[in-house]
Amino acid sequence: MEEKYSQQSKHDFRNAVVELSNHLQTMFSSRYKKFDEFFKELLENAEKSLNDMFVRTYGRLYMQNSELFKDLFVELKRYYVGGNVNLEEMLNEFWARLLERMFRLVNPQYHFTDEYLECVSKYTEQLKPFGDVPRKLKLQVTRAFVAARTFAQGLAIARDVVSKVSAVNPTPQGTRALLKMMYCPYCRGLVSVKPCYNYCFNVMRGCLANQGDLDAEWNIFMDSMLLVAERLEGPFNIESVMDPIDVKISDAIMNMQENSMQVSQKVFQGCGQPKTLAQGRTARSVSESGFSTRFRPYNPEERPTTAAGTSLDRLVTDVKEKLKQAKKFWSSLPGNICNDEKMSVGTVNENECWNGSAKSRYDFAVTGNGLASQVNNPEVEVDITKPDMVIRRQIMALRVMTNKLKNAYSGNDVDFIDISEESSGEESGSGCELQQCSPEFEFNATEVTGNSNKSDKNANTSAATRSGLSRAALLLSILFLAVQRQWR
């Protein structure tokens, strides 16, 4: 009989935790899906809009060079879904390739070798053939995509953490405490008497001690998510960046066309005078190709104003409210369980409740939250020297993601160990002790950050050189000894 009630008490406890956690997990899961759907559809809409308008404006000339723009969107999509893409390098490559195509088009009477076009691309920063559009767009795209991807990842991490942490398995000591609280009144004939609220609170604080330790890092993580959400509403709004991207690129193209003579002259001075094509082989000029027509302003009614049936502002407003509600979830979990009328009498009838030994008032003070506070818990014997490693891994996962969110808030991208599924699971098998496992960050040059990157590269190069020399010296020594033995 005792075994039956013991199993039932564990079942009731798990169900109480899961019931409260499921709502939170479902919230994060649904918001992640909505944001993910929105961002992906936004990219699809932007690509379709650019393609449709450029076909109408530039016709066959655009069609002959459309793979250049298609590649741009392929790389943007690949970055968003977690691909190893350096946004700054990718955008620089796009403008360099566009300059090569444009330079040929505005100088159809000349023959340009690949080496010559490489020289042309070196003058991109100096000549600014596309005006200030590449610099502004690179800054806007980088910040918006970093924020969007990081925010979506954050929602996914929150969902996974809730899923793993809510799968509680009480210790034998916790199981005994639950049995005593929930079913021992039956032995006394007090079938209708429910546990006292503070008594329930102490039992739950003991059984959920490790979850309580998650609360501090969880709250910091929620605050970081809220900060990035504000960025998504303001200067890092990916919708406001991607929606008019076709107009911005066209403005850059027109700027290059209007200043083509000055740009060409300066390039000829720096790279040399190119060879003239033989008469009759001259490529069709830009004007003959219909490329001189200025890109017409778009009508807002022509393109979808939202993606996934909503707008970014509405999505962010909704999720910000949910993030605020999710704060302090883990420290509030014991109290929320005990507020259920099935678990305790609540804060009323404090003299008419089960206190663990009789129908009377519960006189012990409520212990604090977290593992360390359970040393004096009167109801649950907790070994505070043995933290739950599943939950410790979730704390590490939150810490890594929080650092990524802080960098996204500043507009900086950062590569980090993937903690979305495998690394944050119960069986992640990282192969290192908790004290040795620290998040490893490697900053990408997606934004100008001074000369620190150069010094790092120099240091890495120097270290690699020393390592290479050491290996070479070792190899020579081995060869020398082998030759000596042979001659002996």
C-alpha positions in Angstrom: 0.0 0.0 0.0 2.8 2.4 0.9 4.5 1.7 -2.5 1.2 2.5 -4.3 0.8 5.9 -2.5 4.5 6.6 -3.0 4.1 6.2 -6.8 0.9 8.2 -6.7 2.5 11.1 -4.8 5.4 11.3 -7.4 2.8 11.1 -10.2 0.8 14.0 -8.7 3.9 16.1 -8.1 5.2 15.6 -11.7 1.8 16.4 -13.1 1.6 19.6 -11.1 5.0 20.8 -12.4 4.3 19.7 -16.0 0.8 21.4 -16.0 2.3 24.7 -15.0 5.4 24.3 -17.3 3.4 23.2 -20.4 1.7 26.6 -20.8 5.1 28.3 -20.7 6.7 25.8 -23.1 3.8 26.1 -25.5 4.0 29.9 -25.4 7.7 29.9 -26.4 7.2 27.2 -29.0 4.3 29.0 -30.7 6.1 32.4 -30.6 9.3 30.8 -32.0 7.3 29.2 -34.9 5.6 32.5 -35.6 8.8 34.6 -35.6 10.6 31.9 -37.7 7.7 31.8 -40.2 7.7 35.6 -40.3 11.4 36.1 -40.9 11.5 33.4 -43.6 8.5 34.8 -45.4 9.8 38.3 -45.2 12.9 37.2 -47.1 10.9 35.4 -49.7 8.7 38.5 -50.2 11.7 40.8 -50.5 13.4 38.5 -53.1 10.2 38.2 -55.1 9.6 42.0 -55.0 13.2 42.7 -56.2 12.9 40.2 -59.0 9.5 41.4 -60.2 10.6 45.1 -60.2 14.0 44.5 -61.7 12.5 42.4 -64.5 10.1 45.3 -65.3 12.7 47.9 -65.1 15.9 46.4 -66.6 14.4 43.5 -68.6 16.7 41.1 -70.2 19.8 42.8 -68.8 18.7 41.9 -65.3 17.7 38.4 -66.3 21.3 37.8 -67.6 22.7 38.8 -64.2 19.9 37.7 -61.9 22.0 34.9 -60.3 24.0 37.7 -58.6 20.9 38.9 -56.7 19.7 35.3 -56.2 23.0 34.4 -54.5 22.5 37.4 -52.1 19.2 36.1 -50.8 20.5 32.5 -50.6 23.3 33.7 -48.3 20.9 35.8 -46.2 18.6 32.9 -45.8 21.6 30.6 -45.0 22.8 33.0 -42.3 19.3 33.2 -40.7 18.9 29.5 -40.4 22.3 29.2 -38.7 24.8 28.9 -41.5 28.4 29.8 -41.2 28.1 33.1 -43.1 30.0 36.3 -42.3 27.5 39.0 -43.2 30.1 41.7 -43.8 32.2 39.6 -46.1 29.2 38.3 -48.0 27.9 41.8 -48.6 31.3 43.1 -49.6 31.5 40.2 -52.1 28.0 41.1 -53.5 29.0 44.8 -54.2 32.4 43.7 -55.6 30.6 41.3 -58.1 28.0 44.0 -58.9 30.8 46.5 -59.6 32.5 44.1 -62.0 29.3 43.6 -64.0 28.4 47.3 -64.0 32.0 48.3 -65.0 31.8 46.1 -68.1 28.3 47.5 -68.9 29.3 51.2 -68.7 32.5 50.5 -70.7 31.3 48.2 -73.5 34.1 49.3 -75.9 36.8 47.7 -73.7 38.0 44.2 -73.0 38.6 43.5 -69.4 40.5 40.5 -68.1 39.7 38.8 -64.7 43.0 40.3 -63.4 41.9 43.8 -64.5 38.5 43.4 -62.8 40.2 42.3 -59.6 42.1 45.6 -59.7 38.8 47.4 -60.2 37.3 45.9 -57.1 40.3 47.1 -55.0 39.1 50.7 -55.7 35.6 50.1 -54.4 36.1 51.6 -51.0 38.1 54.6 -52.4 35.9 55.5 -55.3 32.5 54.6 -53.7 30.9 53.9 -57.1 27.6 53.1 -55.5 27.5 56.1 -53.2 26.9 55.6 -49.5 24.3 52.8 -50.1 26.6 49.8 -49.5 27.9 51.2 -46.2 24.4 52.0 -44.9 22.9 48.8 -46.1 25.6 46.7 -44.7 25.2 48.3 -41.2 21.4 47.9 -41.4 21.4 44.4 -42.7 24.0 43.2 -40.3 22.3 44.6 -37.2 18.8 43.5 -38.3 19.8 40.0 -39.2 21.9 39.4 -36.1 19.1 40.6 -33.9 16.4 38.6 -35.8 18.4 35.4 -35.8 19.5 35.7 -32.2 16.0 36.5 -30.9 14.5 33.5 -32.7 17.3 31.3 -31.3 16.5 32.7 -27.8 12.9 31.7 -28.1 13.9 28.2 -29.1 16.4 27.9 -26.2 13.7 29.0 -23.8 11.4 26.4 -25.1 14.0 23.7 -24.8 15.1 24.7 -21.3 11.5 24.6 -20.0 11.0 21.2 -21.6 14.1 19.7 -20.0 13.8 21.3 -16.5 10.1 20.5 -16.1 10.9 16.8 -16.4 11.4 16.4 -12.7 12.2 13.2 -10.9 12.1 13.6 -7.1 14.8 12.1 -4.9 14.0 9.2 -2.5 14.0 11.8 0.3 11.7 14.1 -1.7 9.4 11.2 -2.5 9.0 10.4 1.2 8.3 14.0 2.0 5.6 14.1 -0.8 4.1 10.8 0.5 3.9 12.2 4.0 2.3 15.4 2.9 -0.2 14.1 0.5 -1.3 10.6 1.8 -0.3 10.3 5.4 -3.5 12.1 6.5 -5.4 9.0 5.2 -3.7 6.9 7.8 -5.1 9.1 10.5 -8.6 9.1 9.1 -8.2 12.7 7.9 -9.3 12.0 4.3 -10.7 15.5 3.7 -7.9 17.4 5.4 -5.5 19.1 3.0 -1.9 20.1 3.7 -1.1 23.5 5.3 0.1 26.1 2.7 3.5 26.7 4.3 4.0 23.0 4.9 3.4 22.4 1.1 5.7 25.4 0.4 8.6 23.8 2.3 8.1 20.4 0.6 8.0 22.0 -2.9 11.0 24.2 -2.1 12.9 21.1 -1.2 11.8 19.0 -4.2 12.4 21.9 -6.6 15.6 23.2 -5.0 17.6 22.8 -8.2 14.9 24.5 -10.3 15.1 27.4 -7.9 18.8 27.8 -8.8 17.8 28.3 -12.4 15.8 31.4 -11.6 18.6 34.0 -11.4 20.1 33.1 -14.8 16.6 32.7 -16.3 15.6 36.3 -15.2 18.8 37.7 -16.7 18.0 35.8 -19.9 14.5 37.2 -20.0 15.8 40.8 -19.5 18.3 40.2 -22.4 15.4 39.0 -24.7 13.4 42.1 -23.8 16.3 44.3 -24.7 16.8 42.7 -28.1 13.0 42.9 -28.7 13.3 46.6 -28.3 16.0 46.7 -30.9 13.7 44.7 -33.3 11.1 47.4 -32.8 13.6 50.3 -33.4 16.9 50.6 -35.3 17.3 46.8 -35.9 13.9 46.3 -37.5 14.4 43.7 -40.2 11.1 44.5 -41.8 12.1 48.1 -42.4 15.4 47.0 -43.8 14.2 44.2 -46.2 11.0 45.7 -47.4 12.7 48.5 -49.5 16.0 46.6 -50.3 15.2 46.5 -54.0 14.9 50.4 -54.1 18.1 50.8 -52.2 20.1 48.5 -54.5 18.6 50.2 -57.6 19.6 53.6 -56.2 23.1 52.3 -55.9 23.1 51.0 -59.5 21.8 54.4 -60.7 24.5 56.2 -58.8 27.1 54.0 -60.4 25.7 54.7 -63.9 25.5 58.5 -63.3 29.1 58.7 -62.1 30.5 56.0 -64.5 32.8 58.4 -66.4 34.5 59.7 -63.3 34.8 56.2 -61.8 36.1 54.8 -65.0 38.8 57.5 -65.4 40.1 57.0 -61.9 40.1 53.2 -62.4 42.0 53.6 -65.7 44.6 55.8 -63.9 45.1 53.2 -61.2 44.8 49.9 -63.1 46.0 51.1 -66.6 44.3 51.7 -69.9 42.3 48.6 -71.0 42.5 47.2 -74.5 39.8 48.4 -76.9 37.6 45.8 -78.5 37.8 45.3 -82.3 35.2 47.2 -84.3 32.0 45.2 -84.6 32.6 43.3 -81.4 31.7 46.1 -79.0 29.2 45.0 -76.5 25.9 46.7 -76.4 25.9 49.9 -74.4 23.9 50.4 -71.2 21.5 52.7 -72.9 20.9 50.2 -75.8 20.1 47.6 -73.2 17.5 49.7 -71.6 19.5 50.0 -68.4 19.4 53.8 -68.2 15.8 54.0 -67.1 15.6 55.2 -63.6 14.1 52.8 -61.2 10.5 54.0 -60.6 9.4 54.5 -57.0 7.3 51.6 -55.7 3.7 51.9 -54.8 3.2 50.5 -51.2 0.0 48.9 -52.3 1.9 46.8 -54.9 3.8 44.7 -52.3 2.7 42.9 -49.2 3.0 45.1 -46.1 3.3 42.1 -43.8 4.7 38.6 -43.8 3.0 35.5 -42.3 -0.2 37.5 -41.9 1.2 39.9 -39.3 3.8 42.6 -38.8 7.0 42.6 -36.8 5.7 45.3 -34.5 2.6 43.2 -33.6 4.8 40.1 -33.0 7.2 41.9 -30.8 4.5 43.7 -28.7 2.9 40.3 -28.1 6.0 38.4 -27.1 7.3 41.2 -24.9 4.3 40.9 -22.6 4.8 37.1 -22.5 8.5 37.5 -21.6 7.7 39.8 -18.7 5.2 37.2 -17.4 7.8 34.5 -17.7 10.2 36.2 -15.3 10.6 34.5 -11.9 8.8 31.5 -13.2 11.1 29.0 -11.4 11.2 30.7 -8.0 7.4 31.1 -8.2 6.8 27.4 -9.1 6.6 26.0 -5.5 4.0 28.7 -4.6 2.0 28.2 -7.7 1.8 24.5 -7.1 0.7 25.0 -3.5 -1.9 27.5 -4.7 -3.7 24.6 -6.4 -6.6 23.6 -4.1 -5.7 19.9 -4.7 -2.3 20.5 -3.1 -3.0 22.6 -0.1 -5.7 24.6 1.8 -4.1 27.8 0.6 -3.6 30.7 2.9 -7.0 30.3 4.7 -7.9 27.8 7.5 -4.3 27.7 8.7 -5.5 26.0 11.9 -7.5 23.3 10.1 -4.9 21.7 7.9 -2.5 18.8 7.8 0.9 19.9 9.2 2.7 16.6 8.7 1.7 15.0 12.0 -1.8 16.3 12.9 -4.7 18.5 12.0 -3.2 21.8 13.3 -1.3 24.9 12.5 2.0 24.6 10.7 4.7 26.4 12.8 7.9 26.1 10.8 9.2 29.0 8.8 9.3 28.7 5.0 12.8 28.1 3.7 14.4 30.2 1.0 14.6 29.4 -2.7 17.4 27.4 -4.3 19.6 24.5 -3.3 21.8 26.2 -0.7 18.7 27.4 1.3 17.5 23.8 1.8 20.2 23.1 4.5 17.6 23.9 7.2 14.5 22.6 5.4 12.4 20.9 8.1 10.5 18.7 5.6 12.9 17.5 2.9 16.4 16.2 3.4 18.4 17.8 0.5 22.1 17.1 -0.2 23.2 20.5 -1.2 26.6 19.2 -2.3 25.1 17.3 -5.3 23.5 19.7 -7.7 21.4 18.3 -10.6 23.7 18.3 -13.6 20.8 18.4 -16.1 19.7 21.7 -14.6 23.4 22.9 -14.4 23.6 22.4 -18.1 20.5 24.4 -18.7 22.0 27.2 -16.6 25.1 27.1 -18.8 22.9 27.1 -21.9 21.0 30.2 -20.7 24.3 31.9 -19.8 25.8 31.3 -23.3 22.6 32.5 -25.0 22.4 35.6 -22.8 25.9 36.6 -23.9 24.9 36.2 -27.5 21.8 38.4 -26.9 23.9 41.1 -25.3 26.2 41.1 -28.3 23.1 41.2 -30.7 21.8 44.2 -28.7 25.0 46.0 -29.5 24.8 45.0 -33.2 27.7 42.5 -33.0 27.5 38.9 -34.2 29.2 36.1 -32.3 29.9 32.4 -33.0 29.3 30.1 -30.1 28.9 26.4 -29.2 25.5 25.2 -30.4 23.4 24.7 -27.3 20.0 24.4 -28.9 19.5 20.6 -28.7 22.4 18.3 -28.2 24.6 20.4 -25.9 21.8 21.4 -23.5 20.2 17.9 -23.2 20.5 15.5 -20.4 22.9 13.3 -22.4 24.9 16.0 -24.0 28.2 14.3 -23.2 30.3 17.4 -23.4 33.3 15.4 -22.0 34.3 18.1 -19.5 33.5 18.9 -15.9 31.1 21.8 -15.2 33.9 24.0 -13.8 35.9 23.5 -17.0 33.1 24.1 -19.4 32.9 27.8 -20.2 31.3 29.4 -23.2 33.7 30.0 -26.0 33.1 33.1 -28.1 34.7 34.1 -31.4 33.7 37.5 -32.7 33.0 38.0 -36.4 34.0 41.1 -38.2 30.5 42.0 -39.0 31.0 45.5 -37.7 34.0 47.8 -37.4 35.5 47.2 -34.0 38.9 48.9 -34.1 42.2 47.2 -34.6 41.6 44.4 -32.1 40.8 41.9 -34.8 44.0 42.7 -36.6 46.0 42.2 -33.5 44.3 38.9 -32.9 45.0 37.8 -36.4 48.6 38.8 -36.1 48.9 36.9 -32.8 47.3 33.8 -34.3 49.6 34.1 -37.4 52.6 34.4 -35.1 51.6 31.4 -33.0 50.9 29.4 -36.1 54.3 30.3 -37.5 56.1 29.3 -34.3 54.2 26.1 -34.2 55.1 25.4 -37.9 58.8 26.1 -37.2 58.8 23.8 -34.2 57.3 21.0 -36.2 59.8 21.6 -39.0 62.7 21.5 -36.5 61.5 18.3 -35.0 61.1 16.7 -38.4 64.7 17.8 -39.4 66.0 16.3 -36.1 64.3 13.0 -36.8 65.7 12.9 -40.4 69.2 13.8 -39.1 69.2 10.9 -36.6 67.9 8.5 -39.3 70.7 9.5 -41.7 73.3 9.1 -38.9 72.1 5.6 -38.1 72.1 4.7 -41.8 75.8 5.8 -42.2 76.8 3.9 -39.1 
